[in-house]
Amino acid sequence: MTTPAEKDIVIKVENLTKRFGDFTAVNQISFEVNKGEIFGFLGANGAGKTTAMKMLIGILNPTSGKANVAGFDIYNQPEQIKRNIGYMSQKFSLYEDLTIAENINFFGGIYGLNDDEIKFKSEELLTKLNFHAIKNNLVSSLPLGWKQKLAFSLAIFHSPKIVFLDEPTSGVDPITRRQFWDLIYEASHNGITVFVTTHYMDEAEYCNRISIMVDGEIKALDSPKELKNNFQIDSIDDIFYLLARKAKRIE
């Protein structure tokens, strides 16, 4: 059996803290994430999870603490981090006034892929999503669920080590959410680490491990099964409620 020390750690966080004046948004959080793991990052509004994610993806400087993402230091190597990760925000991030094919070519170029790589990966992506017949349609014409699947596929178009997903299925119907998670499982199977925030507790059950933040601190971290065993509670939803109801702040 592989021990934690033998695993390929792709995110390592030690006492990471972010203050805005007198307000401590993230307070000394520590955790590790392994290669290919689906890691759920949960918290009510105002818990600090978005602030923590922004520090990890290199767009917000910490106040103190340490973190290494994809082999790079968040203080000194934020640009290298950005080149080795994918990111999908909860707000739709593609260009709606461009076609599907134009979006694919644009993001391929942004990620530094050459023309041959873009052509090959584009054909592969269009086939997987069954988008060949509509590749010249404007993205604005797609249903929300299709847009989200395309956005996720482009977030990992360059085969990053890690993809960060900020509430990616918000507003999507249950069937499409399940299909979206099939794409997440495939990415994980291919060795891409998935770091995902979600408000849907059934999605938390799909993760290998989850952390639950309350008032800027991690109050629980383990696999869904172990958390339920440790709290002697049958559902992640009830565990989340037990912890989150103690929160002193909201957004």
N, C-alpha and C positions, 0 to 999 in steps of 0.2 A: 504493500500500500504506500502511495506517495505521501510524504509528510509535507506540511506547509512550507518548510524551509527549502524543499526540493522543487517546488512549483515555480513557474516563471511569473514573477510578480511584475505587473506592468503599471500599477499605480501604488505608490507608497506615500502615505500621509502621516505626519507626526506633529501633533499639537498645533495644527493649522488654525490661525485666528485672524479675524478681520473685524476691525473697529471703525466706526464712522463717528468721530468725535467721542462722546461719552457712551455711545450705543455699541454694544458688542453683538454683531450680526452672527458671527461664527466663533465659537469659543473652544479652542484647543481640541479639535477633533482629530482622531487617529484611526486609520484603517488601511488595509491592503486589498488589492484586487488582482486576481490571477488571469493569465492569458486565457482567452476563450470563455471567461466567466460572464454570466448575465447577472449584473449587480444592480439591485434595486435601491434607489435612494429616495426614501419616503419622508414626508413631513407635511404638516398642515401649512396653510398660507402664513408666512412670517417666520417659519421655522429656521430659515437660513440656507436651505438646500440650493436655491438658485445662486446665491452669493458664493457658496462653496464651489459649485460647478464652474462659475466664472473664473475663480482663481485657478482651478485645475486646467482650464483650456487656455489660459494665458492672456486673458483680457482684463483681469483685475488683480492688482498687487496685494498680497497678504500684508497684514500688520506684523505677524510673527509666525513662527513654526516653519516646518519643512514639508516639501512635497516633490516627488519625482514622478513624471508622467511620460510613459513610452520611452523611458531611458533618459529623460531630460529634466533639468532643474527648472522649476517654475519661476525662479527669480532671474536666472541668468540666460535661460534658453527658451523663452516663450515662442519665438518664431519657429524653432525646430519642433516644438510641441505641436504648433498649428499645422505643420506640414505632415505630421504623423498621426493625426486624428481626423475623424469626421465629426460633424456637428449638425444636429437637426433641432431647431427651436420649435416651441409649441405654436408659434405663428408661422404660417406657411411661408417658406423661404425661397421658392422658385420664382422665375419671372413669368408672370401670367400672360404678358403680351408677346411672348415667344412661343414657338411650337415645342412639342416634346423633343423632337430631334435637335432643335436649336439649343434648348436647355442642356441636353446631353453634351453637345459639342462645346458649349460655353464652359460648363463645369469641368469637362475633361481638360480643357486648356488651362483653366484656373489651377487645377491640380498638377499641372506640369506634364501631362501625358503627351506623347508624340502622336502624329496623325494616324499611324498604323494602330497604335494602342487604342486610340479613341474609336476608330472604325471597328476593330474587333470587339471591344467591350460594349460598344453601342448595339451591335447586332445581337450580342449575348443578352443584353439587358432588355431590348425590345422583344426578344423571343420569350424570355422568362416572364415578363409582365403581360405578354400577349398584346403588345402595343404596336405591332408592325402596321396594321391597317389604319391606325390613327396617328402615326408618328408626325404627320404634318398638321395636326390639329393644334390650335392654341391651348396652352395649359389651362387657361381660364375656362375652357369648355368642359373640363373633366369634373366628375363628381369628387367630393372632398376625399373620400377614401382612396381613390385612384391617385389623387395628387399626393397624399401622404405616402403611399407606397413608392411613388416615383421619387419623392424627396428623400426617403430613406435609402433607396437604391443608389441615388447620386451621392449621398453622404458617405457611402462606402465604395464609390466608383473607383477610387484610387487605392483600394485595398489597405486602408489604414490599420494601425495596430489596435486602435480603440475608437469606438464611435460613442459620442455623448448624445443622448436623446432626452430632450426636455418636454415631458408630457406629450409624446408624439401622437397619441391616439385620442386626444381631447376632442370631443364633438363627433367622433366617428361611431357608426353603428356597430353593434356587437359582432356581427358576422365579419365585417371588414377588419375590426380589431383583431379577431382571431387569425385572419389571413395575414395581417401585419406582423403578428407574433411568429407566424411561420417563417417570415423573412428574417426575423431576429434570430430564431433558432438556427437557420441556415448559416447566417453570418457567424454565430458562435461556433458552430460545427467546423467552419473554415478557419477558426483561430482568431477571429476578431473579437475583442473584448467589448461587451455592451454595458454601458453605464447609463441607466435609465431612471428618470423620475416619473412618477405616475400618481394619480389620485384614485385609480381603480384598484381596489384591493384584490380582485380576482387576478389582475395582472401581476401583483406582487407574488402570488403563488407560483407564477411561471419562472421566477428568478431562482438562480442557484443560491444566492444569499441576498438578504435585504438589511438595510440599516434604517432606523427610524429616528429622525431628528425632532427635538422639541426645544424651543427657545435657544437655538444655536448650538445645541449639544446633541451628541449621539446617545440615545437612551437605550437602544437595543440593536444588536447586530448578530445575525446568524442565519442559517437556512430556515425557510418557512417551517419545516418539520420540527427543528430544534427549538425555534421560538415558541411554537405551540406547546411543546413538551415542557419547556422551562417555565412558561407562564401558566401552564395547566388550563389553557384556553383553546377551544376548538377551531377558531378562525383568526386569520391575520387581521381582518376587519375589527374584531373585538379587541385584539391586542393594540392596534393602532388607536382605537377610541380610548382605551384605558390610559395610554400614555399621552395622547394629544389633548385630552380634556384637562390635563394639568398645566397646559401652556398658559403663560402669563401675557403673551403678546400675540397679536394678529396683524396682518397687513392692512 
